[in-house]
């Protein structure tokens, strides 16, 4: 059956990286970040995912195509974290000047 038995099994079905793999990637990209900076990365990544989703919903309403891909676009991806890390690093540089 295609129904996930454990919550993390959904990631395998959708071909997303595992939680452990994501944490390892984030840890390597966020070396020397403070707890506050890490929290900022998480907020910014969620914000990027939400912005992408709102844009997709707006475009779908215009095109009258409300599909499941809209819901999938709300998932926070590594690209969202990459953008968020960039945002936080820039903020950290500004604060250190």
N, C-alpha and C positions, 0 to 999 in steps of 0.2 A: 504494500500500500504506500501511497505518497504522503500520508499524514505523518508529520514528524512525531517521534516518540519522546524526544527531549527538546527543550526550547532551542538549544544551539543547533539541532539538526536542520532547522529551517535555513540556516546559513549555507549548509551543504546543498540543499535543494536549489537555492537561488544562486549558487556558485559564488558566495561571498566568502571573504577570509574568515577564519575562526577568530573568536575573541582573543585567544592567546596570541595569534599571529598579529592581530591589530595592536595589542598592547606592546608587543616587541617592536613593531614599527614605530609606534608613537614614542616609546622610551628612547629609541635611538635618535629620533628627530628632536626630542625635547630635553636633551642633556643639559643640566645646570638650570633648568627652569624651577622657579619657586612654586610652592603650592598655589599661590594666587595666580601666577602665570598659567599654570596647568588648568586651573578653573576657567581662566579667560579663554584658553584654547578650546575647551569643551563648549563654552557658551557661544564662542564665535563659530565653531563648526556646526552647531545646531542652527545658528542663525543663517549660515550659508545654505544649509539644507532647506530651511524654511523659505528663504528667498527664492531658491530654485523651484520649489514646489508651487509657490504662489504664482510665479511667472508661468509655469506649465498649466496651472489651473486657468489663469486668465487666457492663455492662448487656446486652451481646450474649449473654453466657453465660446470663444470667438469661432472656433472650428466645429463646435458641437460634437466633440469627441471626448466624452468622459470615460476613460478606460482605467484599468488597474495600474497602468504605468504611472499614473499620477500619484497613486499611493506609494508605489515603490520609489518614486523620486523624493519622497519625504525622508527616506532613510539617510542617516548621516554616513557619508562615505569617506574614504581616505582622502579624496580630493578636498572635501570640506575641511578635514583636519589640516591638510597641507596649507590651504588658504588661511585657516585660523592661526596656524603656527607662524605664518608670514606676518599676519596682522599683529600678533602678540610680540614677535621679535622686533617689529618696527616700533611698537609702543615702548618696549623695553629700551631700545636705543634712544628714543626721544626723552625718556625719563632719566637716562644716564648722562645726558648732555648738560 
